[in-house]
Amino acid sequence: MAQEKYNGWTNYETWKSYMEFFDGYRVDERIDGDYCYDRLTEYLGTHDYAYMEDNFKDRLANRLFTEFVDKVNFDEIADSVNEMSGIENECQMCGKPIDYNQLVCSSICHEASMR
């Protein structure tokens, strides 16, 4: 079953994570999805999630949280933060500026990335 977009984002989880944690977030240099994942889990790790006791409600809350985060498209969030910060997207192979919905700048770079 194909997953539907939510408010223009990959899914509800990505949209909600962006709105709650990254809306208005600005950076001085380009970030990636791993950076966004680390910031979110670091933030949440400093709150109640890190101190859960070993009981059914805590295990359930932790499982639901993990299932939610696993659905988040952190690369999409990073692209949005970069764009809102005025940082250009770069080709993964040569570093040239490209549109945010692209990974590489040309068919030559695309072929090189497939090797």
N, C-alpha and C positions, 0 to 999 in steps of 0.2 A: 504494500500500500504506500503510495507516494505521500510524503509529508507536506502539508500545506504551509505556506508562509504565514507569518503573523505580523501585521502592521509593517510589511515590507522587509521583515527580518526572516532569517532561516526558520525560526520557530518561536513559540511563546517563551521558552526558557532563555533563548538568546536575547530577545527583546526585553524581558523582565530583568535579566542580569545587567544589561546595558543601562536601562532606566534607573535601577536601584543603586548601582555601584559606579558606573562610568559616565553617565550623563554629566556634561560639564567638565569632565576629566581632561586635562591638557598635558602634553609632554613636549620636551624640547628636542628629542631625537626619536627616530622611528622605533616603534615597538612591534612585537608580534603576538600571536595568540598565546604562546607560553608565558609571556610577561603578564598578560591579562589574567590567565589562569592562576599564576602565582600570586598576583595582587589580591584576587578574590579569595582564594583559600587562605592566604596569610591574614587577611582582614577577618574572615570568619573564624579562623583558628585562634584569634585573640579573644573570642567571645565564648559563649556557652558551649559550642560544639567541641571545643578542646577539653572540656571538663565534664563530659557526660559520665554519669555513673553507669554501671553495668546492670541495667534493668530493661524490661521490655520496651517501655516508652522511649527510652534513650536510644536503644538499638533501632527501633522503628524510625525515629526522627533522623538518625544518622543514615539509614538506608534510603529514606525518601530524599534526603539532601543529596546523597551521592548520585542517585538516579537522575535527579534534576540537573546537577552540574555536568553529568556525562552527556547530556543532550545539548549543552551550550556550545555554539560555534564561536570560540574565542578568537579565531582568525578574523571573522567578520567584525567583532567588537574592536579588535586592534586596528583594522582598516578604517573604521569609523572614527576612532580616537585620533589616528594619524591624520585623517582628512580634516577633522575639526581643528586640529592643531596646526594645520597648514603645512604638513609634511607630505611630500610627494611619495607615491608608491614607486618602487623600483623593480626592474626586471630581476628575477632571481638568478639569472645567468651573468648579465653584463652590468647591471646597476643603472641602466638608463631609466629616466622617468617614464611611467606607463599609467594607464587608467587603473582605477581601483578594482575593477572587475577582471583584470588580466593578471597572469602570473609571469609571462615573458613578453618581450617586445616584438619579436618577429618569428617567422617560421624557422630561421636558422638557430635562434636561441631555444626554440621549442624542441627541435631535433636534438640539440646538444643536451637538453635537460632529460631526454628520454634515454640517454646512454647510461 
